Every structure is written in structure tokens, then in C-alpha cells.
Amino acid sequence: MLLNRTILRYGRATLVVLSLGFNKLHKAKSSRTYSGTDGDSLILRRKIDEWSSNIKLDLLTRSELVIHRCHIEAVKGYKNFYVDPFTGYKVLTIYAHLKRGSCCGNVCRHCPYSFANVTRSSQALPKFNSAFYSYLSN
């Protein structure tokens, strides 16, 4: 049996965590994330690069630029969501949407499928500002 020892330091306090084989399980889970090496990941990366090449930063307001920066950082880190700096809500990234493969119909901010499954009237939908869908641009 493999016993793993992890030492965590918080200021002057030191905490020693003992676990049985947790690190192997954790590494197995993290290896399933898209890290840019497998074929599916390369396709996602191309789609994200194509999307980002069409963004016109000069059309974005200051608050939209802040949101855009948070989104870009999350996408570069292959994260499924980021925390909106203004509301504190979790927002799915374009990366998560592309992994899903289709529109979920929830009027997501970074939907790459042009709201294909949304059933609301077009007056209630946010406008696309070249980076994401936003009610701020209305």
C-alpha cells in the first residue's frame, strides 16, 4: 500500500495530510482534461483560435473588456467556466460549449452555436459584440 504525505504550510502553521493512493487517482482524472495534445483538443483549439481572430476589441465597452479578459484567461487554461467579475456567477467558456458539441438553449454568453436551440423571441436576446453575447451593448 502506498502512503502519500503532503505538507501544507499556512503562515506559521504546518498541516501534514496523509492519504492512500490519492495522487494516482488525481493524476488519472487530470490527464483526461484537454491539454492540447490529443486530436479532439486540436480541433477545439482551432475553433477557439478562429473565434478569437474575429474579435474587435475597439467595439467593446470597458466592462465588456474586463469580461473578455476573464474569459480569455479561462480558455487559455482549458477551464470550463470563469467567475463573472461583476455578478460573481459562474459563466461557461466557449471551450466548455465546444466540448459539449451543441447549443443547450440557455442563452449562454459565449455560445458558439448562435443560440440554435433557444426558443425566446429575438427582442429578449442579447446582442453579439464580436466577442460574446451581451445585454450591455443593447
N, C-alpha and C positions, 0 to 999 in steps of 0.2 A: 504494500500500500504506500502511495506517495503522499507525503505530508508537505504541503506548501506553507511557507511562512512569509507574511507580508508585514512590513513595518511602516506604519503611517505616523507622520510627525505633525502635530498641531501646536505650534509655538514651543513651549517647554514640555508639553505632554507627549508621550510616545505610546502608541497603541500597536500591539502585536496581534495580527489576525492569523489564525491557523485554519487551514482548510484542506480537505481531502480531494485532490484532483480537480479543483475548481478552475485552475488556469488552463488545463487542457480543454475543458468544456467551453470556457470563454473564448479561447483561440479558435475553436471549431466554429462557433457562432459568428465571430467577426470575419472569418475567412469567406463566409457566404455573402458578404456585402460586395457591392460593385466597386472594385478598386481600380478599374481601368485596364485590367489585363485580359479578361475573357471577351468573347465575341459579342455577347449581348451588351456588355458595358461599352464597347467601342461604338456600337450603333447608337446607344443612348448619348454618348459623348458627342458624336457627330450631330445629332438632332439638337442638343443643347448649344453647340457651337453655332449651328445655323440660326437658331433662335436669337442668340446673343449678338450676332452680326447685324441684325435688323433693328437693334435698339437705337433710338435717337435721344441721347441724354439731354440735349438742349430743349426738348419738349416737356421734360419732367419738372414738376414743382420741387421745392426744397424737401417737403415731406415725402414726396414720391421718390426722390433720390435716396433718402435715408432708408426707405423700404427696399429699394432696389439694391443698395449696398448690402443690407442684411441677407437678402435673397441670394445674391451672388456668392457671398461668403459660405452660405449653407450649401449651395450647389457645388462649389469647389471642394467642399469637404464631404461630398456624396451623402449629404443629410436629407432625410425625408421631409423635414419641416424646420422652420425657424420661428422665433417668438417675435410677433409684431411689436416694434418699439413704442407704438402709441397706444395700443389696446391691451397688450400682454397676451393676446390669443396666439395659439399655435397655428401657423399657416403652412400648408403643404407646398413644397417646392415643385418646380417643373420637373425635376429629377424624379420625384415620387409619382407624379402624374404619368410620365413616360414609362416608368416601371409598371404602373397599373395597366396601361395599354388602351384605355378608352375613357370617355367623359363619364363622370359619376352623376352628373346632373345637379350638383350642389352649388353652382355658380362660384367656383373656386377662383381665387385671384390670379393664379398662374396657370390656368387651364390651357394646354397646348392644342386642344381639340375644338376650339371656338364654340364652346357651350353646346356641343352636338346633342346632348340628352336633356337639356334644360327646357322646362315647359312653361316658364313665365313669359309674360308679354315683353316685347323688346324695350318698352319705355322704362321698365323696372330694372333692366340690366345695366351693369357698369360699362363704361366706355374703355376701349383698349388704348393705352397711351404709348404704345410701341415697346413697352417693357412688360406690362401686366395690365389686368383689368382693374379699374379704379373708379370709385364714386367721387373721388376728389376732383377729377377732370371735368365732371358734369357741370 
